[in-house]
Amino acid sequence: MVDEKYEHYVRSKAIEAVNQKLLDKGLKVEQIAKADYEAMVCDSTKDIKKEHAKKLSQGLFSFIGLDLLMGW
């Protein structure tokens, strides 16, 4: 259940990010092929998950006092 909520949250954030990038470039979602749009959302999802994992590990290391050793 938690996994589904997290996946839904990350996907919605990825869609927002991709839509904003397209808007910044003056494009509309309808102008992009569905496969290309899905690939962009997938890449954005991976980036968001990677950032979440980095923040989580930084927080855990900080909590146990290893943040100084990691050099972040």
LORO-223640 format. One record per atom (N, C-alpha, C, CB): residue number from 0; atom name; x, y, z. Coordinates in steps of 0.05 Angstrom, whole numbers. Glycine has a CB too. Layout:
REM LORO-223640
<site NUM; CA; <X; Y; Z>>
...
REM end
This chain:
REM LORO-223640
<site 0; N; <17; -24; 0>>
<site 0; CA; <0; 0; 0>>
<site 0; C; <17; 25; 0>>
<site 0; CB; <-19; 0; 24>>
<site 1; N; <38; 25; 17>>
<site 1; CA; <56; 48; 18>>
<site 1; C; <71; 51; -8>>
<site 1; CB; <75; 46; 42>>
<site 2; N; <79; 28; -19>>
<site 2; CA; <94; 29; -45>>
<site 2; C; <77; 41; -67>>
<site 2; CB; <102; 0; -53>>
<site 3; N; <52; 34; -68>>
<site 3; CA; <34; 45; -88>>
<site 3; C; <31; 75; -85>>
<site 3; CB; <6; 31; -87>>
<site 4; N; <28; 84; -61>>
<site 4; CA; <25; 113; -56>>
<site 4; C; <51; 128; -64>>
<site 4; CB; <18; 119; -27>>
<site 5; N; <74; 116; -57>>
<site 5; CA; <99; 129; -64>>
<site 5; C; <103; 129; -94>>
<site 5; CB; <123; 113; -51>>
<site 6; N; <97; 107; -107>>
<site 6; CA; <99; 106; -137>>
<site 6; C; <81; 127; -150>>
<site 6; CB; <93; 78; -147>>
<site 7; N; <56; 129; -140>>
<site 7; CA; <38; 148; -150>>
<site 7; C; <48; 177; -146>>
<site 7; CB; <10; 145; -138>>
<site 8; N; <58; 182; -122>>
<site 8; CA; <69; 209; -116>>
<site 8; C; <93; 216; -134>>
<site 8; CB; <78; 210; -86>>
<site 9; N; <111; 197; -137>>
<site 9; CA; <135; 202; -153>>
<site 9; C; <127; 205; -182>>
<site 9; CB; <155; 179; -151>>
<site 10; N; <109; 189; -192>>
<site 10; CA; <100; 192; -220>>
<site 10; C; <87; 219; -225>>
<site 10; CB; <81; 169; -228>>
<site 11; N; <70; 227; -206>>
<site 11; CA; <56; 253; -210>>
<site 11; C; <77; 276; -210>>
<site 11; CB; <35; 257; -188>>
<site 12; N; <97; 274; -193>>
<site 12; CA; <118; 295; -193>>
<site 12; C; <134; 294; -219>>
<site 12; CB; <137; 291; -168>>
<site 13; N; <139; 270; -229>>
<site 13; CA; <154; 267; -254>>
<site 13; C; <138; 279; -277>>
<site 13; CB; <161; 237; -259>>
<site 14; N; <112; 274; -278>>
<site 14; CA; <95; 285; -299>>
<site 14; C; <95; 315; -297>>
<site 14; CB; <67; 274; -297>>
<site 15; N; <93; 326; -273>>
<site 15; CA; <94; 355; -270>>
<site 15; C; <120; 367; -280>>
<site 15; CB; <90; 363; -240>>
<site 16; N; <142; 353; -273>>
<site 16; CA; <169; 363; -282>>
<site 16; C; <172; 362; -312>>
<site 16; CB; <191; 346; -269>>
<site 17; N; <163; 340; -325>>
<site 17; CA; <165; 338; -354>>
<site 17; C; <147; 359; -367>>
<site 17; CB; <157; 309; -363>>
<site 18; N; <123; 362; -357>>
<site 18; CA; <105; 382; -369>>
<site 18; C; <116; 410; -367>>
<site 18; CB; <77; 381; -355>>
<site 19; N; <130; 416; -344>>
<site 19; CA; <142; 442; -341>>
<site 19; C; <165; 446; -360>>
<site 19; CB; <151; 446; -312>>
<site 20; N; <181; 425; -364>>
<site 20; CA; <203; 427; -383>>
<site 20; C; <193; 432; -411>>
<site 20; CB; <220; 401; -382>>
<site 21; N; <172; 417; -418>>
<site 21; CA; <160; 421; -445>>
<site 21; C; <149; 450; -448>>
<site 21; CB; <138; 401; -450>>
<site 22; N; <136; 459; -427>>
<site 22; CA; <125; 486; -427>>
<site 22; C; <148; 507; -430>>
<site 22; CB; <109; 492; -402>>
<site 23; N; <169; 503; -416>>
<site 23; CA; <192; 521; -417>>
<site 23; C; <204; 522; -446>>
<site 23; CB; <214; 513; -398>>
<site 24; N; <202; 500; -460>>
<site 24; CA; <213; 499; -487>>
<site 24; C; <192; 507; -508>>
<site 24; CB; <223; 471; -494>>
<site 25; N; <168; 514; -499>>
<site 25; CA; <147; 523; -517>>
<site 25; C; <133; 500; -531>>
<site 25; CB; <159; 541; -537>>
<site 26; N; <133; 477; -520>>
<site 26; CA; <120; 454; -532>>
<site 26; C; <96; 446; -515>>
<site 26; CB; <140; 430; -534>>
<site 27; N; <78; 431; -528>>
<site 27; CA; <55; 421; -514>>
<site 27; C; <57; 390; -514>>
<site 27; CB; <28; 429; -528>>
<site 28; N; <44; 378; -494>>
<site 28; CA; <45; 349; -491>>
<site 28; C; <35; 335; -516>>
<site 28; CB; <28; 340; -467>>
<site 29; N; <15; 347; -528>>
<site 29; CA; <3; 335; -552>>
<site 29; C; <23; 334; -576>>
<site 29; CB; <-22; 350; -561>>
<site 30; N; <43; 351; -575>>
<site 30; CA; <63; 351; -597>>
<site 30; C; <84; 329; -595>>
<site 30; CB; <76; 378; -598>>
<site 31; N; <85; 316; -572>>
<site 31; CA; <105; 296; -566>>
<site 31; C; <93; 268; -570>>
<site 31; CB; <116; 299; -537>>
<site 32; N; <108; 250; -583>>
<site 32; CA; <98; 223; -587>>
<site 32; C; <95; 210; -559>>
<site 32; CB; <118; 206; -604>>
<site 33; N; <75; 193; -557>>
<site 33; CA; <68; 180; -531>>
<site 33; C; <92; 165; -520>>
<site 33; CB; <44; 162; -534>>
<site 34; N; <106; 151; -537>>
<site 34; CA; <130; 135; -528>>
<site 34; C; <152; 153; -518>>
<site 34; CB; <140; 117; -551>>
<site 35; N; <156; 176; -532>>
<site 35; CA; <177; 195; -523>>
<site 35; C; <169; 208; -496>>
<site 35; CB; <181; 216; -544>>
<site 36; N; <143; 215; -494>>
<site 36; CA; <133; 227; -469>>
<site 36; C; <137; 207; -446>>
<site 36; CB; <104; 235; -472>>
<site 37; N; <130; 182; -450>>
<site 37; CA; <132; 162; -429>>
<site 37; C; <161; 158; -422>>
<site 37; CB; <119; 135; -439>>
<site 38; N; <179; 159; -441>>
<site 38; CA; <208; 156; -435>>
<site 38; C; <218; 180; -418>>
<site 38; CB; <224; 155; -462>>
<site 39; N; <208; 204; -425>>
<site 39; CA; <216; 227; -409>>
<site 39; C; <205; 225; -380>>
<site 39; CB; <205; 253; -422>>
<site 40; N; <181; 216; -377>>
<site 40; CA; <170; 212; -350>>
<site 40; C; <185; 191; -335>>
<site 40; CB; <140; 205; -352>>
<site 41; N; <192; 170; -349>>
<site 41; CA; <208; 148; -336>>
<site 41; C; <235; 158; -327>>
<site 41; CB; <211; 124; -356>>
<site 42; N; <249; 174; -343>>
<site 42; CA; <274; 185; -336>>
<site 42; C; <272; 204; -312>>
<site 42; CB; <287; 200; -360>>
<site 43; N; <251; 220; -313>>
<site 43; CA; <246; 239; -291>>
<site 43; C; <240; 224; -265>>
<site 43; CB; <223; 258; -297>>
<site 44; N; <225; 202; -267>>
<site 44; CA; <219; 185; -244>>
<site 44; C; <244; 174; -232>>
<site 44; CB; <200; 162; -252>>
<site 45; N; <262; 164; -249>>
<site 45; CA; <288; 154; -239>>
<site 45; C; <304; 176; -224>>
<site 45; CB; <304; 142; -262>>
<site 46; N; <304; 200; -236>>
<site 46; CA; <319; 222; -224>>
<site 46; C; <307; 229; -196>>
<site 46; CB; <318; 246; -242>>
<site 47; N; <281; 229; -194>>
<site 47; CA; <267; 236; -169>>
<site 47; C; <274; 215; -148>>
<site 47; CB; <237; 239; -173>>
<site 48; N; <272; 190; -156>>
<site 48; CA; <278; 168; -137>>
<site 48; C; <307; 169; -128>>
<site 48; CB; <272; 140; -150>>
<site 49; N; <325; 175; -147>>
<site 49; CA; <353; 177; -140>>
<site 49; C; <358; 200; -120>>
<site 49; CB; <370; 182; -165>>
<site 50; N; <345; 222; -124>>
<site 50; CA; <347; 245; -106>>
<site 50; C; <336; 238; -78>>
<site 50; CB; <333; 269; -117>>
<site 51; N; <313; 224; -78>>
<site 51; CA; <301; 216; -52>>
<site 51; C; <320; 197; -37>>
<site 51; CB; <274; 202; -57>>
<site 52; N; <332; 178; -52>>
<site 52; CA; <350; 159; -39>>
<site 52; C; <375; 173; -28>>
<site 52; CB; <359; 137; -59>>
<site 53; N; <384; 193; -43>>
<site 53; CA; <408; 208; -33>>
<site 53; C; <401; 224; -8>>
<site 53; CB; <417; 228; -55>>
<site 54; N; <378; 237; -8>>
<site 54; CA; <370; 252; 16>>
<site 54; C; <365; 234; 40>>
<site 54; CB; <344; 268; 10>>
<site 55; N; <353; 210; 35>>
<site 55; CA; <348; 191; 56>>
<site 55; C; <374; 181; 68>>
<site 55; CB; <331; 168; 46>>
<site 56; N; <393; 174; 51>>
<site 56; CA; <419; 164; 61>>
<site 56; C; <434; 186; 76>>
<site 56; CB; <436; 153; 39>>
<site 57; N; <433; 211; 66>>
<site 57; CA; <446; 233; 80>>
<site 57; C; <433; 237; 108>>
<site 57; CB; <443; 259; 64>>
<site 58; N; <407; 235; 109>>
<site 58; CA; <393; 239; 135>>
<site 58; C; <400; 217; 154>>
<site 58; CB; <363; 239; 130>>
<site 59; N; <401; 192; 144>>
<site 59; CA; <409; 170; 162>>
<site 59; C; <437; 172; 171>>
<site 59; CB; <404; 143; 147>>
<site 60; N; <456; 178; 153>>
<site 60; CA; <484; 182; 161>>
<site 60; C; <487; 204; 181>>
<site 60; CB; <501; 186; 137>>
<site 61; N; <472; 226; 177>>
<site 61; CA; <473; 248; 195>>
<site 61; C; <463; 240; 222>>
<site 61; CB; <457; 272; 184>>
<site 62; N; <441; 225; 222>>
<site 62; CA; <429; 216; 247>>
<site 62; C; <448; 199; 264>>
<site 62; CB; <404; 200; 241>>
<site 63; N; <464; 182; 250>>
<site 63; CA; <482; 165; 265>>
<site 63; C; <510; 177; 267>>
<site 63; CB; <484; 138; 252>>
<site 64; N; <514; 201; 258>>
<site 64; CA; <539; 216; 261>>
<site 64; C; <560; 210; 241>>
<site 64; CB; <549; 210; 287>>
<site 65; N; <553; 199; 218>>
<site 65; CA; <573; 193; 197>>
<site 65; C; <573; 214; 175>>
<site 65; CB; <567; 166; 185>>
<site 66; N; <558; 235; 178>>
<site 66; CA; <557; 255; 156>>
<site 66; C; <583; 269; 152>>
<site 66; CB; <535; 275; 162>>
<site 67; N; <599; 272; 173>>
<site 67; CA; <625; 285; 170>>
<site 67; C; <645; 267; 156>>
<site 67; CB; <636; 292; 198>>
<site 68; N; <641; 241; 159>>
<site 68; CA; <659; 222; 146>>
<site 68; C; <654; 219; 116>>
<site 68; CB; <657; 195; 159>>
<site 69; N; <629; 224; 108>>
<site 69; CA; <621; 220; 80>>
<site 69; C; <630; 243; 63>>
<site 69; CB; <591; 215; 78>>
<site 70; N; <634; 267; 74>>
<site 70; CA; <642; 290; 58>>
<site 70; C; <620; 302; 41>>
<site 70; CB; <664; 283; 42>>
<site 71; N; <595; 299; 49>>
<site 71; CA; <573; 310; 33>>
<site 71; C; <569; 338; 42>>
<site 71; CB; <547; 293; 36>>
REM end
